[in-house]
Amino acid sequence: MKRREFDIFGILVGLVIGCILGFFLSTRIDIQMPDNSNDEDVFAQAGYIYLLQIDKTTSAEVAKNTVIDIKGKNLFAVAVTEGNNYYVYGGIADSEAGLDELKNKFLEKGYTTFIKKEYLLDKPNFFVGDQEKFDFYTECVNNLIHSLKGEELEISEQTKANPINLELFSAILTINTVQNNTLLCEVRLSIYEMIIESLV
């Protein structure tokens, strides 16, 4: 009986000491909470991109015709295949605000749009069993994100020596030479399309 009383007393003393230490440490540690005003930047740095979605369909023909119709109205779009769905995208950016102007252009032409946020950094995991492909697509994804943020591209010697997807590699290199902003947006969206459609 005395042993049990002693155990309870020991537990209570431990709890009190733990509370005192916790309080003492919390007053000494300066915890900085993230600034919510920079949420867009945080998401972009973490690998999120924003896509201007025009349509989603299970019909390849419908997606193809939508892209033709959009191009006929002097706008640009791609149809990206993912599983059994076809997504028609008209733009890509590193923030929702980066698509505002383009969104208005599509609205003026009579298209209903939807801004879709997508995490891009996990896409190369599709090739986790193939180190060469994994490294190549990881680099392509990173460079697309760098480009969207206006940062310098980083192309490794390994990729230069052995580009797994020559069309995609050429498109990445094009980013450095394109001066026209409209054309640059089209190149970036085409790069996104090639990356996603390689994951099959």
SVG drawing of the C-alpha trace seen along z (x, -y; Angstrom):
<svg xmlns="http://www.w3.org/2000/svg" viewBox="-19 -41 48 43">
<polyline fill="none" stroke="black" stroke-width="0.4" points="0.0,0.0 2.8,-2.4 4.6,-1.5 1.5,-2.4 1.2,-5.8 4.8,-6.5 4.4,-5.7 1.5,-8.1 3.4,-10.8 6.4,-10.3 4.1,-10.6 2.6,-13.8 6.0,-15.3 7.2,-14.4 4.2,-16.1 4.7,-19.3 8.4,-19.4 7.5,-18.7 5.0,-21.6 7.5,-24.0 10.2,-23.0 7.8,-23.3 6.7,-26.8 10.3,-27.9 11.4,-26.7 8.4,-28.2 9.2,-31.6 12.9,-31.3 12.2,-30.0 11.2,-32.6 8.8,-30.8 8.2,-32.6 4.8,-31.8 4.7,-31.9 3.5,-35.1 0.2,-34.2 0.6,-37.0 3.3,-34.9 1.3,-31.7 1.6,-31.9 5.4,-32.1 5.6,-29.2 3.4,-27.0 5.4,-27.8 8.7,-27.0 7.2,-23.8 6.5,-22.7 3.0,-23.8 1.9,-25.1 -1.3,-26.7 -3.1,-25.6 -5.8,-27.4 -8.2,-24.6 -10.7,-25.1 -12.2,-21.6 -12.1,-18.1 -13.5,-15.2 -13.2,-11.5 -13.2,-11.9 -10.0,-12.5 -12.0,-13.8 -13.7,-16.5 -10.4,-17.6 -8.8,-17.8 -11.7,-19.8 -11.6,-22.2 -7.9,-22.9 -8.5,-23.5 -11.4,-25.9 -9.2,-27.8 -6.3,-28.1 -8.8,-29.4 -9.6,-32.3 -5.9,-33.3 -5.4,-31.6 -3.2,-28.7 -4.1,-25.4 -2.9,-21.9 -4.9,-18.7 -3.1,-16.6 -4.0,-13.0 -4.1,-11.7 -5.6,-8.2 -9.0,-8.1 -9.3,-11.9 -8.3,-14.6 -7.6,-18.1 -7.5,-21.1 -5.2,-23.8 -4.7,-27.3 -2.0,-28.5 0.4,-27.7 1.9,-29.9 3.5,-29.8 0.6,-31.6 -3.1,-32.0 -2.6,-35.7 -0.2,-34.9 -3.2,-33.6 -5.6,-36.5 -4.8,-38.2 -5.0,-35.0 -8.2,-34.0 -9.8,-37.2 -8.8,-36.6 -10.5,-33.2 -13.6,-34.7 -13.8,-37.3 -13.8,-34.5 -16.7,-32.8 -14.8,-30.0 -15.5,-29.0 -12.2,-28.6 -11.1,-26.9 -7.8,-27.5 -6.3,-24.2 -3.5,-23.9 -1.2,-20.9 1.8,-19.6 4.5,-18.9 7.5,-17.7 6.2,-14.1 5.6,-13.4 9.1,-11.9 8.4,-9.3 6.7,-7.4 10.2,-6.4 11.5,-5.6 12.7,-2.2 14.7,-3.7 17.4,-6.1 18.3,-7.7 14.7,-8.5 14.0,-9.6 17.0,-12.0 16.1,-13.4 12.4,-14.1 13.2,-15.5 15.5,-18.0 12.9,-18.8 10.3,-19.4 12.6,-21.6 13.6,-23.6 9.9,-24.2 9.3,-25.4 12.4,-27.6 11.3,-29.1 7.8,-29.9 9.4,-31.8 11.8,-33.6 14.8,-31.8 17.8,-30.4 17.7,-26.9 20.1,-24.3 21.0,-21.7 23.4,-19.0 26.2,-17.5 24.5,-14.1 21.3,-15.5 23.3,-17.2 25.1,-13.9 22.1,-11.7 18.7,-13.5 16.1,-10.7 13.4,-12.6 15.0,-14.7 11.8,-16.6 11.4,-17.6 15.0,-18.4 14.9,-20.7 11.8,-22.5 13.6,-23.1 16.6,-24.6 14.2,-26.8 13.2,-28.6 16.6,-30.3 16.2,-31.8 12.6,-32.9 12.1,-36.6 8.4,-36.9 6.3,-36.4 3.3,-34.9 5.5,-32.4 7.3,-31.6 4.0,-30.8 3.2,-28.4 6.6,-26.7 6.1,-26.2 2.7,-24.8 4.0,-22.4 6.8,-21.3 4.1,-20.5 2.2,-18.5 5.3,-16.5 6.2,-15.8 2.7,-14.5 2.3,-12.4 5.7,-10.8 4.3,-9.2 2.7,-6.2"/>
</svg>
